[in-house]
Amino acid sequence: MARIKNMGAATARFNEGVIIDGTAGEDVHALIVTGSANISTDLSVEGIATYNTVEYFNSNTMKFNQVYYGNNNGSYFSANEYQKVITIIPSGASQNYQVIGRITAQNAGETHTVYFNAALRSNTLPDLNWTINYEEEYNGGRYIDPQLWTKETETAGFIFAFKTLGTIYGNVTVDIDVVPRNSSQKANVTINNNQSSEQTSIDAGYTANDMIKVISKKGESVTISQITGSTGISDQNGDIILGGIYSIDHGIFQNPATGYDRIYFPSEDSFVERVGPSSVNFQIAPFDGEVIKVQVKANTDFSTTDLTCSFHKGSGTDNAYSSTPTAEVALNGDVAWQVYTFDFMDQGATFSEGDVIGWGLKLASDFAGTETVHFTTVVKYNPYA
């Protein structure tokens, strides 16, 4: 049975609920509860509330915040020391834990902050599975590497820790959320609340796994470990700029062979136009990519006929691109010196690294042999494929 004991000058009045005044002897607290307490309605705190762990009534989330001073061995953290933070010992198979956290090292006027996200799972014990990624930002030096220690022998477990990279004339603070799949798994989670507990090696039986760095920010510089697919960045107006490397090629062909309805370009250096796919003048794709557009401008009035621009490619050991178009775009004819823009976006005009590529221009009524045609090709290569 719980008892109320007056250890000092505190007074309690029960006729107004419970009101406690004063102190409890040499302690600064007027009320000390050494066991558990259940408050079924609201709790109002006007001053400072101090917790070791915070949990929620309708949630599996456990919140931890802890500072470590690094003064167990010497006065400060030094290089190549280890600090354990949270230990998770799964009690059975098929248990999932998500751990999201922030670790901040303060060294004089410098800070190094790590943001990590980990997904943990126990398979048939002692087999474990995990993914661990992190981002970081710092304004001077790097002082910590986040680690996940794993033990896949009996008794299997996970330990979140960090390794120090140099002397830290300050401390390290961690702020971590642990979300077990089921509330019954909360009992498997323990925080190291010893502020002076760094060690010189990892625990026996455990393997230290470095977390995978995704983004690193040093001052105003940003390093991204890997980019997959095309990127989109914004200009000063907020409009998206398509990612990739663009290649623009200019050229001209004159007096094409009479009686041919399709000629190919780029032409030979002498401007002798190709009446078949060129094995003399073609482009080689340095990356996977696609044709964006082709523009032509001619001295001839094509208003009574149609122009069709085609994209051609060859692969493997081909010494020329194919005469069969990979993609074609047709436009109604127009007057002399009018710019024709052939839009190849989403027309299947794609190619692979190492392909040879070229273009064709087809006139519905055949070329007369007196035309002068200027062209511009725009190609986007994707170095992130």
Buried (B, 14 or more C-beta within 10 A) or exposed (E): EEEEEEEEEBEEEEEEEEEEEEEBEEEEEBEEEEEEEEEEEEEEEEEEEEEEBEEEEEEBBBBBBBEBBBBBBEEBBBEEBBBBBBBBBBEEEEBBBBBBBBBBBBBEEBBBBBBBBBBBBBBEBBEBEBEBBBBBBBEEEBBBBBBBBBBBEEEBBBBBBBBBBBBBEBBBBBBBBBBBEEEEBBEBBBBBEEBEBBEEEBBEBBEBBEBEBBBBBBEEEEEEEEEEEEBEEEEEEEEEEEBBEEBEBEBEBBBBEEEBEBBBBBBEEEBBBBBEBBEEBBBEBEBBBBBBBBBBBBEBEBEEEEBBBBBBBBBEEBEBBBEEBBBBBEBEBBEEEEEBEBEBEEBEBBBEBEBBBBBBBBBEEBBEEEBBBBBBBBBBBBBBE
